[in-house]
Amino acid sequence: MSRVHPIFEIQELIGEIVSWMPPRQTIHTALVNRTWFHASIPYLWYSVSLKGALSLLGKWGMCRDRFGFLETPTETQWDLFLVYSKHVRLLEGISLEGRLLQAATRFRPDSVTYLFPNLRVLIWTTMGDLTDLNALISPSLESFGLKVPELTASSFQRLCHLLITRLKVLRFLDIDVLVALKADIQCHHLFQELLEHFKETLMWIQIPSLFYTHKTLKMLSKIQHLCNLSIGPDNLLQINEIPVSWTDHKLIERRENFHSLQKFSFTGTQKKLCDKLLTRYSLSALLDFTWHSCTRLDDPEFLITIMVSSCPHLETLTVGHSQMYPIIPFTPPVIHWPAIRPLLRLQNLSTLSLNSWTIQMTPENLIELLSSRPPSRTWKILEIFTSTPLRLADLSLYNQYCPDLERLGIYIDGYSLNSFLAPSDHDERDIDQLLELHLLPHRRFSQLAVINFGYSQLHWKTSLAISSILLKLSEIPIVATGWDWPYWREVSARVLARWKAGKGNGWDAALRSERSTPTDSYEGWWNVIW
């Protein structure tokens, strides 16, 4: 299984598929397909004995370099694991107790000798004392991740000191939410000292927004080779809908900073600091900008102006709600098309996802949007939800202008379609014939894998009918997604099981079978996989 079908690269599906695999096939999939490795690890260690997994360390390249613990191993398992520690270069999801490391001294009696001399990457998730890291952090370590919801200030201070004194090079730094440190000034100073110490080598940084201060921003601008910066999330999960305005700031002259930054992601509520980064620092190399927040963005003009004027090479723009936060139901603010049009001047832009706004646009505006890309760079991901319901005939425009489209987000007026089609008065064949009259594709989609119907509330038969037509326009299966995850899991499990069983040609057989599954009383956003 050296290659997988493009449909199986979709993150929403990987976990579902891997969970059904037998242990031997899970191992093979995890070790051969790099994109599946992280999704396979939990099932790999659940399904396979530790001894069996360890026996592969010397034979498989992926497993030789990486190893993950889903649960705290027993003392016997840990002792067995240490026998193979010379192979390990990446230790992920480690959750150890002090007694286990103490037992490990039988293999490493000298405390100065590191347990994993070749360790390159360490992701620390244990809730225990960080003193256990003394035996794990070796000079060969280049990437460090700390995934601890709460940590004492003294423990964090010891960690910073340990990283500064032990490591020669630090390229990747990932620090997750640290609630207990918010009010500790000394921790902020130590973190800034850590950035200063490794400013020559750091390339990828992810920090919680509680560490994102004016001084930290200034320190980040001194990191020469920083190419990926991710801020957040913070611990403000209880915040409800908060209007956020971008128009209170004026553009000012920028200094030459962040000239290497290619990807910036912000998740949180400290918008003023995000504004400062956008307005006072040069972002000329930025290729990917993501704003995830639990707040409303009522005025996009300022953000769009910044993107167009400061990031001429931008390829990906995402503005939406973070999956870190619970879904906050609200009506997205309506944005008029002229506010969005300046983005079309970004000729390298191929991924545009604006799921925090509802854009008022006409079919003519849609044609302008779809045809704005040069032939060599058409849209790959396009998720724009409009307050003006699109006609079914407009769907063929995507087919005509975006042959390389991989993910599509559209809004269809579910209420008018439901009443027009009257599913109770037509059988499924009639619905298909009605919809086919409106779809005259100029060419087939070659890459389309995901359809997101957004905020439209479609009757389940209407959703099935529309998706069945879209399926005929595509050479690979289509996933129609929304926000109703329990329903998504139920239907996807059935469809994938039938595909695996090889009934009929897989997807078509599952499609016919699933037509009669949901009930007419089930309301909400539908998640149906084809």
C-alpha positions in Angstrom: 0.0 0.0 0.0 2.7 2.5 -1.1 0.0 4.9 -2.4 -3.5 5.6 -1.3 -6.4 7.0 -3.3 -6.6 10.8 -3.1 -9.9 10.5 -1.3 -8.1 8.9 1.6 -5.8 11.9 2.1 -8.8 13.7 3.6 -8.1 14.1 7.3 -11.8 13.5 8.2 -11.6 10.0 6.8 -8.2 8.7 7.9 -9.1 7.9 11.5 -12.3 6.2 10.5 -10.6 3.9 8.0 -7.6 3.1 10.2 -9.8 2.1 13.1 -11.3 -0.7 11.1 -8.0 -2.2 9.9 -6.6 -5.4 11.3 -3.4 -4.9 13.3 -1.0 -6.2 10.6 -2.6 -3.9 8.0 -2.5 -1.0 10.4 1.3 -1.4 10.9 1.9 -1.6 7.2 -0.2 1.5 6.5 1.4 3.5 9.3 4.9 2.6 8.2 4.6 3.0 4.4 2.3 6.1 4.1 3.8 9.1 5.8 0.5 11.1 5.7 -1.2 8.3 7.6 1.4 7.8 10.3 0.1 10.2 13.0 -3.5 9.0 12.5 -2.4 5.4 12.7 -0.3 5.6 15.9 -3.1 5.3 18.4 -4.6 2.3 16.7 -1.2 0.8 16.1 -0.3 0.8 19.8 -3.8 -0.3 20.9 -4.0 -3.3 18.5 -0.4 -4.5 18.6 1.5 -5.8 21.6 4.4 -3.6 22.6 6.9 -6.4 22.0 5.5 -6.9 18.5 5.8 -3.2 17.7 9.3 -2.9 19.1 10.5 -5.9 17.0 9.8 -3.7 13.9 12.1 -0.9 15.0 15.1 -2.3 13.3 13.2 -3.2 10.1 11.0 -0.3 9.2 12.3 3.2 8.5 9.3 5.1 9.8 9.0 3.1 13.0 12.8 3.2 13.6 12.7 7.0 13.6 9.4 7.5 15.5 7.7 6.0 18.4 4.6 7.1 20.4 2.9 6.1 23.6 -0.8 6.5 23.9 -0.9 5.4 27.5 1.7 5.3 30.3 3.6 2.0 29.8 4.2 -0.4 32.6 7.7 -0.8 34.1 8.3 -4.0 32.1 7.2 -2.4 28.9 9.4 0.6 29.5 12.4 -1.6 30.2 11.8 -3.5 27.0 11.5 -0.2 25.1 14.8 1.0 26.4 16.5 -1.9 24.7 15.6 -0.3 21.3 16.1 3.3 22.4 19.2 3.6 20.2 16.9 3.7 17.2 14.5 6.4 18.4 14.8 9.8 16.9 11.3 11.1 17.6 9.5 10.4 20.9 5.9 11.6 20.7 3.1 11.6 23.2 5.3 10.4 26.0 3.5 10.1 29.3 5.9 8.7 31.9 6.0 8.5 35.7 9.1 9.1 37.7 9.3 5.5 38.9 9.6 4.4 35.2 12.6 6.6 34.6 14.1 5.5 37.8 13.7 1.9 36.8 15.4 2.8 33.5 18.6 3.6 35.2 19.5 -0.1 35.1 20.1 0.5 31.5 21.6 4.0 31.9 23.2 4.1 35.3 25.0 7.3 34.7 22.5 10.2 35.0 24.6 12.3 32.7 24.2 9.7 29.9 21.0 10.4 28.0 18.4 7.7 27.6 18.0 8.5 23.9 21.3 9.8 22.5 19.9 10.2 19.0 16.6 11.8 20.0 15.8 14.7 17.6 12.2 15.4 18.4 10.4 15.2 21.8 6.8 15.9 22.4 6.2 16.0 26.2 2.6 15.5 27.4 3.0 14.1 30.9 1.4 15.9 33.9 4.3 14.9 36.1 7.4 16.8 37.3 9.6 18.1 34.5 12.7 16.9 36.3 12.2 13.7 34.4 13.3 15.5 31.3 16.9 15.6 32.6 17.5 12.1 31.2 15.7 12.8 27.9 17.0 16.1 26.7 20.2 15.4 24.9 22.3 17.8 22.8 21.0 16.1 19.6 17.5 17.4 20.3 16.3 19.9 17.7 12.6 20.0 18.2 10.7 20.3 21.5 6.9 20.3 22.2 5.2 20.8 25.5 1.6 19.8 25.6 0.6 20.3 29.2 -2.7 22.1 30.0 -1.4 23.4 33.4 2.1 23.9 34.6 3.6 25.6 37.7 5.8 28.6 37.2 8.8 27.0 38.9 8.6 23.9 36.6 8.5 26.1 33.5 11.5 28.1 34.7 13.5 24.9 35.1 12.4 23.8 31.7 13.6 27.0 30.0 16.9 26.8 31.8 17.3 23.1 30.8 16.7 23.9 27.1 19.1 26.9 27.1 21.9 25.0 28.8 21.5 21.6 27.1 20.6 22.2 23.5 22.9 23.4 20.8 20.2 23.9 18.2 16.5 24.5 18.5 14.5 24.6 15.3 11.0 23.7 16.3 9.3 25.0 19.5 5.7 24.2 20.3 4.3 25.3 23.7 0.7 24.5 24.3 -1.7 26.2 26.8 -0.1 27.1 30.1 -2.9 28.6 32.2 -1.0 28.8 35.5 1.7 31.0 34.0 -0.5 33.9 32.8 0.3 36.2 35.7 4.0 35.2 36.2 6.3 37.9 34.9 9.4 35.8 35.4 8.1 33.2 33.1 7.6 35.8 30.4 11.1 37.0 30.8 12.5 33.4 30.7 10.5 32.7 27.5 11.9 35.8 25.9 15.4 34.8 26.9 14.7 31.4 25.3 13.8 33.1 22.0 16.8 35.3 22.2 19.1 32.4 22.8 17.9 30.4 19.8 17.1 33.3 17.4 19.7 32.1 14.9 18.2 28.6 14.5 14.4 28.7 15.2 12.3 28.2 12.2 8.9 27.0 13.5 7.2 28.5 16.6 3.8 27.8 18.2 3.1 29.6 21.5 -0.1 30.3 23.5 -1.6 33.7 23.1 -1.0 34.5 26.8 2.8 34.7 25.9 2.0 37.0 22.9 3.0 40.4 24.3 4.5 43.5 22.6 8.0 42.5 23.8 7.6 39.0 22.6 6.5 40.3 19.2 9.6 42.4 19.0 11.7 39.5 20.0 10.1 37.3 17.3 11.0 39.8 14.7 14.7 39.3 15.4 14.5 35.6 14.5 16.2 35.5 11.1 14.9 32.2 9.7 11.4 32.1 11.2 9.1 30.7 8.5 6.1 29.5 10.5 4.5 31.4 13.4 1.4 30.2 15.2 -0.2 32.1 18.0 -2.8 30.5 20.3 -5.1 29.2 21.3 -5.7 30.7 24.7 -7.9 29.5 27.5 -10.8 31.9 26.9 -13.3 29.2 25.9 -16.2 30.8 27.7 -16.3 33.9 25.5 -19.5 34.4 23.6 -19.9 36.3 20.4 -17.8 39.5 20.4 -17.9 41.9 17.5 -14.4 42.7 16.2 -13.6 45.7 14.0 -10.5 46.1 11.9 -11.3 49.7 10.8 -10.0 51.4 13.9 -6.4 51.3 12.8 -4.5 53.2 10.2 -1.7 51.9 8.0 1.7 53.1 9.0 5.1 52.8 7.5 6.6 49.3 7.9 10.1 48.3 8.9 11.8 45.4 7.3 10.9 42.6 9.7 9.7 39.0 9.3 11.2 38.9 5.9 11.4 35.0 6.1 7.9 34.4 7.6 5.9 32.3 5.2 3.0 31.1 7.4 1.2 32.9 10.2 -1.7 31.5 12.2 -3.5 33.3 15.0 -6.1 31.7 17.3 -7.4 33.8 20.2 -8.8 37.1 21.2 -5.8 39.4 21.5 -6.6 41.2 18.3 -4.7 44.4 19.0 -1.4 42.5 19.0 -2.4 40.8 15.7 -3.1 44.2 14.3 0.4 45.4 15.4 2.0 42.5 13.5 0.0 43.2 10.4 0.5 47.0 10.4 4.0 47.5 11.8 6.0 44.6 10.4 6.9 43.6 6.9 5.3 40.4 5.8 6.4 40.4 2.2 7.3 36.7 2.2 4.0 35.5 3.7 2.3 32.7 1.8 -0.3 31.5 4.3 -2.4 33.6 6.7 -4.9 32.0 9.0 -7.1 33.9 11.5 -9.1 31.5 13.8 -11.2 33.1 16.5 -14.3 32.7 18.5 -15.1 36.3 17.7 -17.1 37.9 14.9 -15.3 39.8 12.2 -17.8 42.4 11.1 -15.5 44.6 9.0 -13.2 42.7 6.6 -12.0 45.8 4.7 -9.0 46.4 6.9 -7.8 42.8 6.9 -8.2 42.5 3.1 -6.4 45.8 2.5 -3.5 44.5 4.6 -3.3 41.3 2.7 -3.3 42.9 -0.7 -0.8 45.6 0.2 1.6 43.7 2.4 1.5 40.1 1.1 1.8 40.1 -2.7 2.7 36.5 -2.8 -0.1 35.2 -0.6 -1.3 31.7 -1.6 -3.7 30.8 1.2 -6.1 33.0 3.2 -8.3 31.4 5.8 -10.7 33.4 8.1 -13.0 31.4 10.2 -13.8 29.8 13.5 -11.2 27.6 15.2 -12.0 24.0 15.9 -10.4 24.6 19.3 -13.4 26.5 20.4 -17.0 25.2 20.7 -19.2 26.2 17.9 -20.9 29.5 18.7 -24.1 29.7 16.8 -24.7 33.1 15.2 -25.7 34.6 11.9 -22.5 35.4 10.0 -22.3 39.1 9.1 -23.2 39.9 5.5 -20.3 41.3 3.4 -20.8 43.0 0.1 -18.9 41.8 -2.9 -16.9 45.0 -3.5 -15.2 44.4 -0.1 -13.9 41.1 -1.3 -13.0 42.0 -4.9 -9.5 43.4 -4.0 -8.3 39.9 -3.1 -8.5 39.0 -6.8 -5.4 41.1 -7.3 -3.4 38.5 -5.5 -2.4 36.4 -8.5 -0.9 33.5 -6.5 -4.0 33.1 -4.3 -5.3 29.6 -4.8 -6.9 28.8 -1.4 -9.6 31.1 -0.1 -11.7 30.1 2.8 -13.9 32.8 4.3 -16.4 30.9 6.5 -16.9 33.7 9.0 -18.6 35.9 6.5 -21.6 35.6 4.3 -20.9 37.4 1.0 -23.6 39.0 -1.0 -22.8 38.2 -4.6 -24.6 37.7 -7.9 -23.9 35.0 -10.5 -21.9 37.7 -12.4 -19.8 38.2 -9.3 -19.3 34.5 -9.1 -18.0 34.3 -12.7 -15.6 37.2 -11.9 -14.3 35.3 -8.9 -13.9 32.0 -10.6 -12.3 33.4 -13.8 -9.9 35.7 -11.9 -7.1 33.0 -11.7 -4.5 32.6 -14.4 -4.8 29.2 -16.3 -1.6 28.0 -14.6 -3.0 28.6 -11.1 -6.7 28.0 -10.8 -8.6 27.7 -7.5 -7.7 24.6 -5.4 -9.8 25.3 -2.3 -12.7 27.8 -2.4 -15.1 28.2 0.5 -17.2 31.3 0.2 -20.7 31.3 1.5 -23.1 33.7 -0.1 -26.4 35.3 1.1 -27.7 35.2 -2.5 -28.7 31.6 -3.2 -27.0 30.3 -6.2 -28.9 28.6 -9.0 -28.2 25.0 -9.6 -27.0 26.0 -13.1 -24.3 28.0 -11.4 -22.6 24.8 -10.2 -21.4 24.2 -13.7 -19.4 27.4 -13.5 -17.1 25.8 -10.9 -16.7 22.9 -13.2 -15.8 25.2 -16.1 -13.4 27.6 -14.5 -11.8 25.5 -11.7 -10.7 22.1 -13.1 -8.2 21.7 -10.3 -10.6 22.3 -7.4 -10.0 20.1 -4.4 -12.4 21.5 -1.9 -15.5 23.5 -2.5 -17.7 25.4 -0.1 -21.1 26.6 -1.4 -24.4 27.9 -0.1 -27.6 26.5 -1.6 -31.0 27.8 -0.4 -32.3 24.7 1.2 -35.7 26.0 1.9 -36.6 26.9 -1.6 -35.1 23.8 -3.1 -36.9 21.6 -0.6 -40.2 23.2 -1.6 -39.4 23.1 -5.3 -38.4 19.5 -5.4 -41.1 18.4 -2.8 -39.2 15.2 -2.0 -42.4 13.6 -0.7 -44.1 14.0 -4.1 -41.2 12.8 -6.3 -39.3 9.6 -6.3 -35.5 9.7 -6.3 -35.2 9.1 -10.0 -37.4 12.2 -10.7 -35.2 14.3 -8.5 -32.1 13.2 -10.3 -33.6 14.0 -13.7 -34.7 17.5 -12.5 -31.3 18.4 -11.3 -29.5 17.0 -14.3 -31.4 19.5 -16.5 -29.6 22.3 -14.7 -26.1 20.9 -14.9 -24.3 21.0 -18.3 -20.7 20.5 -17.3 -18.0 21.7 -19.7 -15.4 19.2 -18.3 -15.0 16.8 -15.4 -13.6 17.8 -12.1 -10.3 16.0 -11.7 -9.4 16.7 -8.0 -12.6 17.6 -6.2 -12.9 15.6 -3.0 -14.9 17.7 -0.5 -18.2 19.6 -0.8 -19.2 21.8 2.1 -22.8 22.9 2.0 -22.2 25.5 4.7 -25.2 27.0 6.4 -27.8 25.7 4.1 -30.4 23.4 5.7 -31.2 20.9 3.0 -33.8 18.2 3.2 -31.9 14.9 3.3 -33.3 13.8 0.0 -32.4 17.1 -1.6 -28.9 16.8 -0.3 -28.6 13.3 -1.6 -29.9 14.3 -5.0 -27.5 17.3 -5.4 -24.5 15.3 -4.3 -25.3 12.4 -6.6 -25.2 14.8 -9.5 -21.9 16.3 -8.3 -20.6 12.8 -8.0 -21.2 12.2 -11.7 -19.1 15.3 -12.5 -16.1 14.0 -10.6 -13.7 11.2 -11.3 -13.2 10.5 -7.5 -15.7 10.2 -4.6 -17.1 13.4 -3.1 -17.4 14.1 0.6 -20.3 16.4 1.5 -19.7 17.9 4.9 -21.4 20.2 7.4 -21.3 20.5 11.1 -23.3 17.6 12.4 -20.5 15.3 13.4 -22.6 12.4 15.0 -24.5 12.0 11.7 -21.2 12.3 9.8 -19.6 9.4 11.7 -22.7 7.2 11.4 -23.1 7.6 7.6 -19.3 7.6 6.8 -18.9 4.3 8.8 -21.6 2.6 6.8 -20.4 3.9 3.4 -16.8 3.1 4.0 -17.6 -0.4 5.3 -19.5 -1.1 2.1 -16.7 0.3 0.0 -14.3 -2.0 1.8 -16.6 -5.0 1.4 -16.6 -4.3 -2.4 -20.4 -4.4 -2.8 -21.2 -3.2 -6.3 -18.7 -0.6 -7.3 -18.6 0.6 -3.7 -19.7 4.2 -3.6 -22.7 3.9 -5.9 -24.0 0.9 -3.9 -23.5 2.8 -0.7 -25.3 5.8 -2.2 -28.4 3.8 -3.1 -28.5 2.2 0.3 -28.1 5.4 2.3 -30.9 7.1 0.5 -33.5 5.5 2.9 -31.4 5.7 6.0 -32.1 9.2 7.5 -35.6 10.2 8.7 -37.5 13.1 7.4 -37.6 14.6 10.9 -33.8 14.8 11.2 -33.0 18.5 10.9 -29.7 20.3 10.8 -26.6 20.4 8.7 -26.0 17.1 6.9 -22.8 15.3 6.6 -22.9 12.7 4.0 -20.0 10.9 2.4 -20.2 9.4 -1.0 
